[in-house]
């Protein structure tokens, strides 16, 4: 009887050991698969970034980007009565002018070039019939998870809407809109020379004065391109200016046109947002 009990205990111990071994094996396989997947994603991220760097290098090399002094076609937009407003300093700055011939030859979706002071943002912009394509494709239309800088498909790229929206991924290495997070650092917003965005399109060159920057959970309100009434637009302007985490010089009213930059802040869906108003333009 004692031998039987001892034998049963031994069998139980062996089964327990086998079970533990299987648990360890399963755990190790799971760990290795996760490690392999992480390694693949890191490699994919690295290759996407490398390809984006190459594409951007070619774009910069082949594109003429020049400072443009004011001329008879230059127009100051909706000047404020307050002569202490930084507007009066900003309009003294040169516009940006880009030769789009080679860019359009490379990609007919090209609608402009954007440059944001104090960031790495200095790219051609594209636009297509949806807001998904350039989340996963580079400027040369190759598949790339870094995507590209693109204008909302609902916007008019020739005659700007009340709210023109520009998107791009926030890349960890600072490419695309990865450096947009800098706008919430005091080193950026305490330097007033940074509060300017310059656009160049095939039809005009424009300058925009920043008036609001903030973070917010994902929503559709701030990316509304047009409003049915002046009252609704006024409410929109009051809302987005009131959200700003930084106090900027200047006012904004329903005579203004707004440029909105939007990118992801984190994996929880939060967004980093910048708004600027049109202050100077020149027809080309």
Secondary structure, DSSP 8 states (H G I E B T S, - for coil): -HHHHHHHHHHHHHHHHHHHHHHHHHHHHHHHHHHHHHHHHHHHHHHHHHHHHHHHHHHHHH--EEEE---TTEEE-S--S-TTSTHHHHTTS-EEEE--HHHHHH-TTEEEEEEETTSS-EEEEE--SSSSGGGSB-TTS-B-TT---EE-TTS-SSS--SEEEEE--B-TTSTBTTTGGGGGSHHHHT-GGGSEEEEE-SSEEEEEEEEEEEEE-S-SGGG----SSHHHHHHHHHHHHHT-SS--SS---TT--EEEEEEE-STTS-EEEEEEEEEEEEE-
